[in-house]
Amino acid sequence: MTNDGAVETGTNPRSLDGATLEPALAESRLAIVEFWADGCLFSRLLQPKSRRLAARYGDRLLVARCRLDGSEAIVERIGVRYLPAVVLFRAGKPLRKWYGDTPESMLVRAVESLLENVDG
């Protein structure tokens, strides 16, 4: 068990890129995606948070990391302005965005709220 109460299942975030992001979002009702790039320090800081989110919510929504190096079309479509970025999606449409080393508690609250609205 992790310090936030999630059970470690060994589930990792799904790895996506410019070619696989759109199909993954199309097949997922809900998703939280971390957008990152090589050489970005804050991207490395977010990676463990994505792992914990995948362990905690991976059976209820898509948790993924999308490498953006060379994927300008995605950056433009989703409106990512800075890296790293975390975007919460419903039915393939961005609902909320965070930039930088976002506190995990903020992401958990947003995911919980979205899941309550969908499940409840």
C-alpha positions in Angstrom: 0.0 0.0 0.0 1.2 3.5 -0.8 1.2 6.4 1.6 -2.0 7.8 0.0 -3.9 4.6 0.6 -3.7 3.2 -2.9 -2.8 -0.5 -3.3 0.2 -1.0 -5.5 -0.9 -3.3 -8.3 2.1 -2.9 -10.5 -0.2 -1.1 -13.0 1.8 1.4 -15.1 0.4 4.3 -17.1 -0.2 3.4 -20.7 2.5 4.8 -23.0 1.2 6.9 -25.8 2.6 9.1 -28.6 1.3 11.3 -31.3 0.0 8.3 -33.3 -1.7 6.5 -30.5 -3.2 9.3 -28.4 -6.3 9.9 -30.4 -7.3 6.2 -30.7 -6.7 5.7 -27.0 -8.9 8.7 -26.1 -11.6 7.5 -28.5 -11.9 4.2 -26.8 -11.8 5.6 -23.3 -14.8 7.3 -21.6 -12.5 9.0 -19.0 -8.7 9.6 -19.2 -6.0 11.4 -17.4 -2.9 12.0 -19.5 0.5 13.3 -18.6 2.2 15.1 -21.5 6.0 15.1 -21.3 9.2 15.6 -23.2 12.7 14.2 -23.0 15.0 16.4 -20.9 12.2 18.0 -18.9 13.0 17.8 -15.2 9.4 18.3 -14.1 8.3 15.5 -16.4 10.5 13.2 -14.4 9.0 14.4 -11.2 5.5 13.7 -12.5 6.2 10.1 -13.6 5.8 8.5 -10.1 2.5 10.3 -9.6 1.2 8.9 -12.9 2.3 5.4 -11.7 0.4 5.9 -8.4 -2.7 7.2 -10.3 -2.6 4.1 -12.6 -2.4 1.8 -9.6 -5.3 3.6 -7.9 -7.6 4.2 -10.9 -6.4 2.2 -13.8 -9.4 -0.1 -13.7 -11.8 3.0 -13.8 -10.2 5.3 -16.3 -7.3 5.5 -18.8 -4.1 6.7 -17.1 -1.4 7.5 -19.6 1.8 9.3 -20.4 2.2 10.8 -23.9 5.6 11.9 -25.1 5.2 15.1 -27.1 8.6 15.4 -28.7 7.8 16.1 -32.4 4.0 16.0 -31.9 3.1 19.7 -32.6 -0.4 18.7 -33.9 -1.4 17.3 -30.5 0.0 20.3 -28.7 -2.1 22.5 -30.9 -5.3 20.4 -30.7 -5.3 20.0 -26.9 -3.9 23.4 -26.2 -0.9 22.3 -24.2 1.1 25.5 -23.5 3.9 24.2 -21.2 5.4 20.9 -20.2 4.8 18.9 -18.4 1.0 19.1 -18.5 -1.6 16.8 -17.1 -5.0 16.8 -18.9 -8.2 15.2 -17.7 -10.4 14.1 -20.6 -14.1 13.0 -20.9 -15.1 11.4 -24.2 -11.9 12.6 -25.8 -12.4 16.3 -24.9 -10.1 18.1 -22.4 -11.9 19.1 -19.2 -9.1 20.4 -17.1 -5.3 21.1 -17.4 -2.5 21.4 -15.0 1.1 22.5 -15.7 4.4 21.8 -14.0 4.9 19.6 -10.9 1.3 19.4 -10.0 0.5 18.2 -6.5 -0.8 14.7 -6.6 -3.6 15.6 -4.2 -5.0 18.0 -6.8 -5.1 15.3 -9.4 -6.7 12.8 -7.0 -9.4 15.3 -6.1 -10.2 16.1 -9.7 -10.3 12.4 -10.7 -12.5 11.5 -7.7 -14.9 14.3 -8.5 -15.1 13.2 -12.1 -15.6 9.6 -11.2 -18.4 10.6 -8.7 -20.2 12.5 -11.4 -19.9 9.6 -13.9 -20.5 6.7 -11.4 -23.1 8.5 -9.2 
